Amino acid sequence: MKTWTKIYVTLGLVAVIVVTGIVWRLTDEVKDAKLEVVSDNKIDITPEVIQSIKSIGEWEFLSIADEEMVDTTRKGIFSDDHLVRIYYGQLSLGVNMHKVGPRWIEVAGDSVTVTLPKVELLDNDFIDEARTKSFYESGKWSAADREAMYRRAYSLMKRNCLTPKNIRAAQNNAEAQMHNIMKSLGFRAVTVKFDNNKHTQTQ
């Protein structure tokens, strides 16, 4: 083999080795880059987003319309006096976001755990006194008598509406809305808990 031919062959082999090395190195870099992108799945939730959710304040998740009929009787010498009144109320169940704890949102990669305050009655002034009316009335009744009937109606509404079933319904609505918010921020797994330690996880 002539000298120039040997040189050309040697240069060709060197070129092949160099190109192969470059391609191999670039391939490794691409693989490393892909691995880095896959492993870096942490989602940052900014303080501004957290504050915007807290600023909702009283967040209603269930509204219940209720109607209660209350009656009272006063014994008389010749006849009894009767008073029957109908009360209407609108009870709102939800959470007060101002009562969240210091670590109510905890992030781990693409998973998030949200701890909400317990579901409660948001407004204690739920009886619509403007709609209250006397269904039947005989005799004379004082303001104190009517106030006592109001208190009875108030207690009945709370007892009939603040039931475990309705509280759970409000919790379900809260979980669904918070799940949608966190999903929109990019989280894959969302766990929603309440101060009573019950929780659900969705993916």
C-alpha positions in Angstrom: 0.0 0.0 0.0 1.3 3.4 -1.0 2.2 5.9 1.7 -0.6 8.4 0.6 -3.1 5.6 0.6 -2.1 4.7 4.1 -2.4 8.3 5.2 -5.9 8.6 3.7 -7.0 5.4 5.3 -5.6 6.5 8.7 -7.2 9.9 8.4 -10.5 8.3 7.5 -10.4 5.9 10.5 -9.5 8.8 12.8 -12.4 10.9 11.3 -14.8 8.0 11.9 -13.6 7.5 15.5 -13.9 11.3 16.2 -17.4 11.5 14.6 -18.5 8.4 16.5 -17.2 9.9 19.8 -19.0 13.2 19.2 -22.3 11.4 18.3 -22.0 9.2 21.4 -21.3 12.2 23.6 -24.2 14.2 22.2 -26.5 11.2 22.6 -25.5 10.9 26.3 -26.1 14.6 26.8 -29.5 14.3 25.2 -30.3 11.3 27.4 -29.1 13.1 30.5 -31.2 16.2 29.6 -34.3 14.0 29.1 -33.7 12.3 32.5 -33.4 15.7 34.1 -36.7 17.0 32.7 -38.5 13.8 33.8 -37.1 13.9 37.3 -37.7 17.6 37.9 -41.5 17.4 38.4 -41.8 19.7 41.4 -44.6 22.2 41.1 -44.1 25.6 42.8 -47.2 27.2 44.3 -46.5 30.9 44.9 -47.4 32.8 48.0 -49.7 35.0 45.8 -51.7 32.0 44.8 -52.0 30.8 48.4 -53.1 34.3 49.6 -55.6 34.6 46.8 -57.3 31.4 48.0 -57.2 32.5 51.6 -58.8 35.8 50.6 -62.0 34.1 49.6 -62.8 34.2 53.3 -66.2 32.5 54.0 -66.5 30.0 51.2 -70.0 28.5 50.9 -70.4 25.0 49.7 -74.0 24.2 50.6 -77.1 26.4 51.0 -80.2 25.0 52.6 -83.6 26.6 52.6 -85.7 25.6 55.6 -89.2 26.3 56.8 -90.4 25.7 60.4 -93.8 26.0 62.0 -93.8 26.8 65.7 -96.9 26.9 67.9 -97.5 27.7 71.5 -100.6 27.5 73.8 -101.5 29.5 76.9 -104.1 28.1 79.2 -107.0 30.3 80.1 -109.9 30.1 82.5 -112.6 29.9 79.9 -110.5 29.2 76.8 -106.9 28.7 75.6 -104.9 31.1 73.5 -103.0 29.8 70.5 -100.2 31.2 68.4 -98.8 29.5 65.4 -96.1 31.1 63.3 -94.1 30.1 60.2 -90.4 30.9 60.0 -88.2 30.8 56.9 -84.5 30.5 56.9 -81.5 30.1 54.5 -78.5 28.3 56.1 -75.1 28.4 54.5 -72.5 25.7 55.2 -68.9 26.1 54.3 -65.4 26.9 55.5 -63.8 30.1 56.7 -60.5 30.3 54.9 -59.2 32.8 57.4 -59.1 29.9 59.9 -56.6 27.8 57.9 -53.4 26.6 59.7 -49.9 27.7 59.0 -49.1 24.7 56.7 -52.5 24.2 55.2 -50.9 23.5 51.7 -48.0 21.0 51.5 -46.4 20.2 48.2 -44.3 17.0 47.5 -43.3 16.8 43.8 -46.5 16.7 41.7 -48.6 15.9 44.8 -50.3 18.4 47.1 -52.2 18.1 50.4 -54.7 20.8 51.3 -56.0 21.0 54.9 -59.2 23.0 55.1 -61.0 24.3 58.3 -63.9 22.3 59.4 -67.3 22.8 57.7 -69.5 25.1 59.8 -72.5 27.4 59.7 -71.2 30.6 58.1 -74.0 33.0 59.1 -75.8 32.7 62.4 -78.4 35.3 61.3 -80.2 32.9 58.9 -83.9 33.5 59.7 -85.6 35.9 57.4 -87.8 37.8 59.9 -89.4 39.8 57.1 -91.0 36.6 55.8 -92.1 35.4 59.2 -95.9 35.3 59.5 -98.6 34.2 61.9 -100.5 31.2 60.6 -103.0 31.3 63.5 -103.3 33.7 66.4 -105.9 34.0 69.2 -105.4 36.1 72.3 -102.8 38.7 73.0 -99.1 37.8 72.9 -96.2 39.9 74.1 -92.8 40.6 72.4 -91.2 38.2 74.8 -93.6 35.4 73.7 -92.7 36.0 70.1 -89.0 36.1 70.9 -89.3 32.7 72.7 -91.0 31.2 69.5 -88.2 32.7 67.4 -85.6 31.0 69.5 -87.5 27.7 69.2 -87.6 28.1 65.4 -83.9 28.9 65.4 -83.0 25.8 67.3 -85.1 23.6 65.1 -83.5 24.9 61.9 -80.0 24.3 63.2 -80.9 20.8 64.4 -82.6 19.9 61.1 -80.0 21.4 58.8 -76.7 20.9 60.5 -76.9 17.1 60.0 -73.9 14.8 59.3 -75.4 14.2 55.8 -75.5 17.9 55.0 -72.0 18.5 56.4 -70.7 15.6 54.3 -72.4 17.1 51.2 -70.6 20.4 51.9 -67.3 18.6 52.3 -67.8 16.8 49.0 -68.4 20.1 47.3 -65.3 21.6 48.9 -63.1 18.7 47.9 -64.3 18.9 44.3 -63.7 22.6 44.0 -60.3 22.5 45.7 -59.4 19.5 43.5 -60.2 21.4 40.4 -58.1 24.4 41.6 -55.0 22.3 42.3 -55.4 20.3 39.1 -55.4 23.5 37.1 -52.1 24.4 38.8 -50.6 21.2 37.5 -50.7 18.8 40.4 -51.4 15.1 39.6 -52.4 13.9 43.0 -54.6 16.0 45.3 -55.5 15.2 48.9 -58.0 17.3 50.7 -58.4 17.1 54.4 -60.4 18.9 57.0 -59.7 19.8 60.6 -61.6 16.8 61.7 -58.9 14.7 60.1 -61.1 13.1 57.4 -59.6 13.2 54.0 -59.9 12.0 50.4 -57.3 11.6 47.7 -57.9 12.0 44.0 -55.7 11.5 41.0 
